[in-house]
């Protein structure tokens, strides 16, 4: 027995980790990643760390803003469809929006991909999405990590996490502290679920409704895949324009927790938000989830974005300037409410205006 053990040769590949596959993936993504580089990136892919020299011209007191997040169970749908080219867009957009709401401009992005069995082609698809997302946001993808962990994930499973670093001048930080009673609350339309509520949505669509991924989504002229996998909208460009035009006093990225829990995060003491549910039409996707899953309206407003991916607060006298850019925004802008006196809560008025099927 001891003699057999002595002469047995065990490799990393024998226990499920393929270094050659990892190297193959890295070689394929190098050119994709370089397309996101600018003159501020000082390193190539493959070093131990990414080097970035920020241009601080015009900043009096530059402040770095960072955020880290994942895509959640939306990855389950990508794995079901074996189509992985949009989850990278989701990840970048989610992270960029999280720092955008503090007034920050994105600088660079880092990703982490963990797989049960490393598949170079899937890695390349994911990276393609990341580079598209970085291009939309105007930031560089300067590094990342791909880990093969057969003892943690099933062979077909993976997880995806990203970190964004941005910059804002200290005097231009947007944290909601200047919000006043009487300010107007506006909302930017979402493309769909974005990256939240997928566990409930999958339960309703696949178990209760019995749908398959490539069935026509009931009431819409799109497949279930196209409706559920619509990429997360990045609001960086439109909000950077709006912030130059008007005094944006607060912004809230509507992610998990919906309007109900995300908007209060930026409200100062002594204020609340009054949201008129009749001020925008909630897209039919949410109508379907509400009716098919028999989900209570209050739960809908806590789980899903309900068609609004970002809310921002401005003085009423600046409203006309925002409405002027509405035609060129490419994103619907709605006047959804006002800031009132209160105890940092969202108070809803009116009835939810659910869209009907096409």
NUFILO-612796 format. One record per residue (C-alpha): residue number from 1; residue in one letter; x, y, z. Coordinates in steps of 0.05 Angstrom, whole numbers, plus 32768, in hexadecimal, padded with zeros to 4 digits. Example, Ala and Ser with C-alpha at 12.3 -4.5 7.8 and 13.67 -1.06 7.14 Angstrom:
  resi  resn  east  north    up
     1     A  80F6   7FA6  809C
     2     S  8111   7FEB  808F
END
This chain:
  resi  resn  east  north    up
     1     X  8000   8000  8000
     2     X  8037   8031  8014
     3     X  805D   801F  7FD5
     4     X  8020   802E  7FA9
     5     X  8018   8072  7FCA
     6     X  8061   8081  7FC2
     7     X  8060   8078  7F76
     8     X  801C   8098  7F69
     9     X  8021   80DC  7F45
    10     X  7FE8   810C  7F51
    11     X  7FDF   814D  7F2B
    12     X  7FB3   818B  7F36
    13     X  7F8B   8177  7EF7
    14     X  7F7D   8133  7F17
    15     X  7F57   8155  7F4F
    16     X  7F2F   8183  7F21
    17     X  7F5A   81C1  7F16
    18     X  7F73   81CC  7ECF
    19     X  7FAA   8201  7ECC
    20     X  7FB1   81FA  7E81
    21     X  7F67   820D  7E77
    22     X  7F71   824A  7EA3
    23     X  7FAC   8260  7E79
    24     X  7F84   8255  7E39
    25     X  7F4C   8282  7E53
    26     X  7F7E   82B8  7E66
    27     X  7F9D   82B8  7E21
    28     X  7F59   82BF  7E00
    29     X  7F42   82FA  7E2A
    30     X  7F81   8325  7E28
    31     X  7F6D   834A  7DE8
    32     X  7F25   8353  7DFF
    33     X  7F3C   8372  7E40
    34     X  7F6F   83A0  7E1F
    35     X  7F36   83C1  7DF8
    36     X  7F1E   83E0  7E3A
    37     X  7F62   83FE  7E4A
    38     X  7F72   8448  7E48
    39     X  7FB0   8471  7E55
    40     X  7FA5   846B  7EA0
    41     X  7FAF   841F  7EA0
    42     X  7FF9   8411  7EAB
    43     X  7FF9   83C5  7EAD
    44     X  7FE9   838A  7E80
    45     X  7FBF   834D  7E90
    46     X  7FE6   8318  7EB6
    47     X  800A   8341  7EEB
    48     X  7FFB   8336  7F34
    49     X  7FD7   8378  7F39
    50     X  7FB7   83AB  7F09
    51     X  7FD8   83EF  7F06
    52     X  7FAD   842D  7EFA
    53     X  7FC4   8476  7EFD
    54     X  7F86   84A2  7F05
    55     X  7F84   84E6  7EE4
    56     X  7F76   8515  7F1F
    57     X  7F74   8554  7EF6
    58     X  7F37   857D  7F0A
    59     X  7F2E   855A  7F4D
    60     X  7F3A   8584  7F8B
    61     X  7F30   854B  7FBE
    62     X  7F2A   850A  7F97
    63     X  7F06   84D2  7FBC
    64     X  7F07   8489  7FA5
    65     X  7EC5   8464  7FA7
    66     X  7EC1   8418  7FA4
    67     X  7E8C   83E2  7FA1
    68     X  7E8A   8396  7F9A
    69     X  7E50   836C  7F84
    70     X  7E39   832E  7F5D
    71     X  7E03   831B  7F2C
    72     X  7DDC   82EE  7F5B
    73     X  7DB1   82B5  7F42
    74     X  7DAA   82D5  7EFD
    75     X  7DE7   82A9  7EF0
    76     X  7DB9   826D  7EF5
    77     X  7D96   8283  7EB5
    78     X  7DD8   828E  7E90
    79     X  7DED   8247  7EA4
    80     X  7DA9   822B  7E8F
    81     X  7DAF   824B  7E4B
    82     X  7DFB   8240  7E45
    83     X  7DFF   8288  7E30
    84     X  7E2E   82B3  7E59
    85     X  7E3B   82F2  7E31
    86     X  7E0D   8322  7E57
    87     X  7E1A   8313  7EA0
    88     X  7E5A   833B  7E9C
    89     X  7E32   8377  7E85
    90     X  7E03   836D  7EC0
    91     X  7E3D   836B  7EF1
    92     X  7E60   83AA  7ED8
    93     X  7E1F   83D1  7ED3
    94     X  7E09   83BE  7F19
    95     X  7E4C   83D1  7F38
    96     X  7E52   8411  7F10
    97     X  7E0C   8428  7F24
    98     X  7E1D   841B  7F6D
    99     X  7E55   844E  7F6D
   100     X  7E33   847C  7F3B
   101     X  7DFD   848C  7F6F
   102     X  7E33   84AC  7F99
   103     X  7E48   84D8  7F5F
   104     X  7E85   84AF  7F4C
   105     X  7EA3   84A5  7F07
   106     X  7EB9   845C  7EFC
   107     X  7F04   8452  7EF2
   108     X  7F13   8408  7EF0
   109     X  7EF4   83C4  7EFB
   110     X  7F0C   8381  7F16
   111     X  7EE8   833E  7F0F
   112     X  7EE8   82FA  7F32
   113     X  7ECF   82BB  7F10
   114     X  7ECB   827A  7F38
   115     X  7EB9   823A  7F14
   116     X  7EAE   81F1  7F24
   117     X  7ED1   81DD  7EE4
   118     X  7EF6   8212  7EBE
   119     X  7EDA   821B  7E78
   120     X  7F04   824C  7E4F
   121     X  7ECB   825B  7E1E
   122     X  7E9C   826F  7E57
   123     X  7ED2   829B  7E75
   124     X  7EDB   82BE  7E32
   125     X  7E90   82CA  7E2C
   126     X  7E8D   82E7  7E72
   127     X  7EC9   8314  7E64
   128     X  7EA9   832C  7E23
   129     X  7E6D   8344  7E4C
   130     X  7E9B   8365  7E7F
   131     X  7EC0   838C  7E48
   132     X  7E7E   83A2  7E29
   133     X  7E67   83BA  7E6E
   134     X  7EA8   83DF  7E7B
   135     X  7EA2   83FF  7E36
   136     X  7E5C   8418  7E46
   137     X  7E73   8434  7E89
   138     X  7EB5   8451  7E70
   139     X  7EE2   842A  7E9F
   140     X  7F1C   83F9  7E96
   141     X  7F1D   83AF  7EA7
   142     X  7F62   83AB  7EC5
   143     X  7F63   8367  7EE7
   144     X  7F3F   832B  7F03
   145     X  7F43   82E4  7F1D
   146     X  7F29   82A3  7F01
   147     X  7F26   826A  7F34
   148     X  7F16   8221  7F28
   149     X  7EF8   8203  7F67
   150     X  7EDA   81BE  7F5B
   151     X  7ECF   81B2  7FA5
   152     X  7EA4   81F0  7FAC
   153     X  7E7C   81F5  7F6B
   154     X  7E5B   81C0  7F3E
   155     X  7E7F   81B8  7EFB
   156     X  7E4C   81E3  7ED5
   157     X  7E46   8219  7F0B
   158     X  7E6B   825A  7F13
   159     X  7E68   829B  7F3A
   160     X  7E79   82E1  7F22
   161     X  7E8D   831C  7F4D
   162     X  7EA6   8361  7F3C
   163     X  7EC7   839D  7F5D
   164     X  7EC3   83E4  7F42
   165     X  7EEF   841F  7F55
   166     X  7ED8   8466  7F45
   167     X  7EE9   84AD  7F57
   168     X  7EC4   84EB  7F6C
   169     X  7ED9   8530  7F85
   170     X  7EC8   8534  7FCF
   171     X  7E9D   8572  7FC6
   172     X  7E74   854D  7F90
   173     X  7E64   850E  7FB8
   174     X  7E1A   84FE  7FB2
   175     X  7E02   84DF  7FF4
   176     X  7DBC   84FB  7FFD
   177     X  7DCF   8529  8036
   178     X  7DB7   8567  800F
   179     X  7D73   854A  7FFE
   180     X  7D3B   8579  8015
   181     X  7CF0   8575  801E
   182     X  7CCF   8587  7FDC
   183     X  7D06   856A  7FB0
   184     X  7CEF   8542  7F74
   185     X  7CFE   84F7  7F6B
   186     X  7D08   84DD  7F25
   187     X  7D11   8496  7F0C
   188     X  7D38   8478  7ED2
   189     X  7D1A   843B  7EAF
   190     X  7D38   83F6  7EB8
   191     X  7D43   83C2  7E82
   192     X  7D22   838B  7EAC
   193     X  7D34   8368  7EEC
   194     X  7D7C   8380  7EE7
   195     X  7DA0   8353  7F1A
   196     X  7D6D   834B  7F52
   197     X  7D31   8320  7F63
   198     X  7D46   82E5  7F37
   199     X  7D3A   82AF  7F6B
   200     X  7CF1   82C3  7F70
   201     X  7CEB   82D1  7F25
   202     X  7D07   828C  7F13
   203     X  7CD7   826B  7F44
   204     X  7C9B   828E  7F24
   205     X  7CB1   8285  7EDB
   206     X  7CCC   823E  7EDC
   207     X  7CA6   821B  7F15
   208     X  7C63   823E  7F1A
   209     X  7C5A   8252  7ED1
   210     X  7C7F   8216  7EB6
   211     X  7CA5   823F  7E82
   212     X  7CE4   822A  7E5E
   213     X  7D1D   8259  7E50
   214     X  7D0E   8261  7E06
   215     X  7CC2   8262  7E0A
   216     X  7CA0   82A3  7DF6
   217     X  7C98   82CC  7E35
   218     X  7C4C   82D0  7E40
   219     X  7C32   8314  7E29
   220     X  7C73   832A  7E09
   221     X  7C92   831F  7DC4
   222     X  7CD3   8306  7DE2
   223     X  7CEF   82C5  7DFD
   224     X  7CF2   82B8  7E48
   225     X  7D3E   82BB  7E41
   226     X  7D3E   82FF  7E20
   227     X  7D0E   831C  7E53
   228     X  7D32   8301  7E91
   229     X  7D79   830B  7E78
   230     X  7D72   8353  7E60
   231     X  7DB5   8373  7E76
   232     X  7DB6   83A1  7EB2
   233     X  7DB3   83EA  7E9B
   234     X  7DF0   8416  7EA8
   235     X  7DDB   845D  7EBB
   236     X  7E21   847C  7EBD
   237     X  7E1E   84A4  7E7D
   238     X  7DD8   84C1  7E84
   239     X  7DE2   84D3  7ECE
   240     X  7E26   84F3  7EC0
   241     X  7E02   8521  7E8F
   242     X  7DCA   852F  7EC0
   243     X  7DFA   853E  7EF8
   244     X  7E1C   8573  7ECD
   245     X  7DD9   8594  7EBF
   246     X  7DB6   8594  7F03
   247     X  7DC2   858C  7F4D
   248     X  7DB9   8541  7F59
   249     X  7DB1   853C  7FA5
   250     X  7DA9   84F1  7FAB
   251     X  7DA7   84B1  7F82
   252     X  7D90   846A  7F92
   253     X  7DA1   842C  7F6A
   254     X  7D62   8401  7F6D
   255     X  7D7D   83BC  7F7A
   256     X  7D69   8387  7FAE
   257     X  7D37   83A6  7FDD
   258     X  7D16   83CD  7FA5
   259     X  7D00   8415  7FAD
   260     X  7CE6   8406  7FF3
   261     X  7D2A   83F8  8011
   262     X  7D5B   841B  7FE3
   263     X  7D3F   8462  7FDF
   264     X  7D3F   846C  802C
   265     X  7D8B   8460  802C
   266     X  7D96   84A6  8010
   267     X  7D60   84CC  8036
   268     X  7D78   84FC  806D
   269     X  7D59   84FB  80B2
   270     X  7D15   851D  80B4
   271     X  7D03   850C  806C
   272     X  7CDC   84D5  8048
   273     X  7CCC   84C7  7FFF
   274     X  7C86   84C8  7FE1
   275     X  7C84   849C  7FA3
   276     X  7C48   849F  7F74
   277     X  7C3F   8458  7F5A
   278     X  7C13   8472  7F22
   279     X  7C4B   849D  7F05
   280     X  7C6A   8466  7EDA
   281     X  7C52   8427  7EB9
   282     X  7C72   83E8  7ED7
   283     X  7C8A   83BB  7E9E
   284     X  7C63   837C  7E8E
   285     X  7C9A   834E  7EA8
   286     X  7C89   8365  7EEE
   287     X  7C3E   8360  7EE0
   288     X  7C49   8317  7ECE
   289     X  7C72   8308  7F0C
   290     X  7C3F   832C  7F38
   291     X  7C03   8306  7F1D
   292     X  7C21   82C2  7F10
   293     X  7C45   82BE  7F52
   294     X  7C0D   82E0  7F79
   295     X  7C42   830F  7F95
   296     X  7C28   8346  7FC2
   297     X  7C33   838D  7FA9
   298     X  7C5D   839F  7FE6
   299     X  7C89   8363  7FD9
   300     X  7C90   8376  7F90
   301     X  7CA9   83BB  7FA5
   302     X  7CDC   839C  7FD5
   303     X  7CF7   8366  7FA6
   304     X  7CF7   8384  7F60
   305     X  7D0A   83C8  7F42
   306     X  7CC4   83CC  7F21
   307     X  7CDF   83ED  7EE3
   308     X  7D0A   8422  7F04
   309     X  7D54   8413  7F0A
   310     X  7D6C   8455  7F28
   311     X  7D4A   848E  7F4E
   312     X  7D68   84D3  7F56
   313     X  7D54   8511  7F7D
   314     X  7D59   8559  7F64
   315     X  7D3D   859E  7F78
   316     X  7CFA   85AB  7F57
   317     X  7D16   85E9  7F33
   318     X  7D46   85BC  7F0D
   319     X  7D10   858D  7EF3
   320     X  7D08   85B0  7EAF
   321     X  7D53   85A7  7E9F
   322     X  7D4E   855C  7EAB
   323     X  7D10   8555  7E80
   324     X  7D35   8578  7E46
   325     X  7D67   853E  7E42
   326     X  7D2F   850A  7E47
   327     X  7D29   8505  7DFB
   328     X  7D73   84F7  7DF2
   329     X  7D7D   84CA  7E2E
   330     X  7D69   8488  7E0D
   331     X  7D4C   8476  7E51
   332     X  7D07   8489  7E69
   333     X  7D07   84BC  7EA2
   334     X  7CCA   84C0  7ED0
   335     X  7CB6   84F2  7F06
   336     X  7CA4   84C0  7F3C
   337     X  7C9F   84E6  7F7D
   338     X  7CB5   851B  7FAF
   339     X  7CDB   8521  7FF0
   340     X  7CAE   852E  802C
   341     X  7CB7   8534  8076
   342     X  7CBC   84F1  8099
   343     X  7CE7   84BA  80B7
   344     X  7D10   84A1  807C
   345     X  7CDB   8474  805D
   346     X  7CBA   846C  801A
   347     X  7C70   847C  801A
   348     X  7C4B   8464  7FDC
   349     X  7C0E   8486  7FC0
   350     X  7BE1   8470  7F87
   351     X  7BDC   842B  7F69
   352     X  7C12   8405  7F43
   353     X  7C05   840D  7EF9
   354     X  7C16   83C7  7EDF
   355     X  7C1F   83C2  7E93
   356     X  7BF2   8394  7E6C
   357     X  7C0C   835E  7E3A
   358     X  7C1E   8373  7DF3
END
